[in-house]
Amino acid sequence: MHLDTLMTWVLAGLVTGGLAGVLIRPGGYGWRADLLLGLAGSLVGTVVFHALALTPEAGWLGMALVAFAGAASVIVGQRWWHTHA
């Protein structure tokens, strides 16, 4: 993993977690947990993208979108789980 890829998923995860903490108030565990969930989801999205061998042509924007989608998926899943458990 290259440094630019690492920084991309960290930044996308933090931004997504921060936005989730502000925009989706009910069902969260606080802004720290939202940031950690964003980071975890961003990592998962990036790992899945690497496992599918789609990274060479993706570029920075593609990796940012994948990291954002992974982070958003984990946060939405957590919110759903919290309200339905």
N, C-alpha and C positions, 0 to 999 in steps of 0.2 A: 504494500500500500504506500502510495506516494504522499508527501506532506500536503500537497494541494487537495488531494482526496480527503485526507483526514480533516483538514481545516474546513472543507466544504460541508462534510456531514456534521461536524461539531457546530458550525455556524447555523446550518439549517435546523438542527435539533434544538438549539437554544432559542432561535427566533420562533419556531413553531411552539415550543413549550411556553415561551413568554406570551405569545398571542393567545394560546389556549387558556392560560391563567387569567387573562383580561377578558376575553370574549365569551368563554364558556364557564361562567361562575359556578352554577350548582354541580355538585358531584365530584369536585376536586379535593385534593389533599393539601392544597396550598401551592404557592408559586415554586418552592424548591422541588416539590414532587413533580410538578408540571415540567420543570426544566429537565429533571432526571428522566422522566418518561419521554420527553422529546429527544433527548440524547440517545436513549436506548432504542427508540423506534427508528431514529435516523441511522443508527448502526445496523439494525436489522435490515432495513431497506437497502443499504449499501452492500451488505454481505450477500443478500439475495441477488442483487444486481451483478456482483462479481461472480457468484456461483453460476449464473446463466451466461457468463462470458460476454456480456454486452458492454463492457467498459471501454475498450479501446477507441471506439468512435463516438462515445457519448459526449465528451467534452465537459467543461465546468458546469454549464447550465443544465445539462442532462443529469449529472450527478446531484446537483442541488435539488432538482425536481424529485428525483428518486428518494433522496434523504428526507425531503419535506413530506412526501407521500407516506413514507415509513413512519415518520414521527407523528403525523396527523392520524394515521391508522391506529397506532398504539394509544394515543390520547383519547380518541373517540371510543375505542374499545374499553378503555378504563372507565370512561364516563358511563358507558352503557352498562358495564358490569356493576359499577357502584350503584346505579339506580335500579337495577333488576335483581340484585342479590339479596 
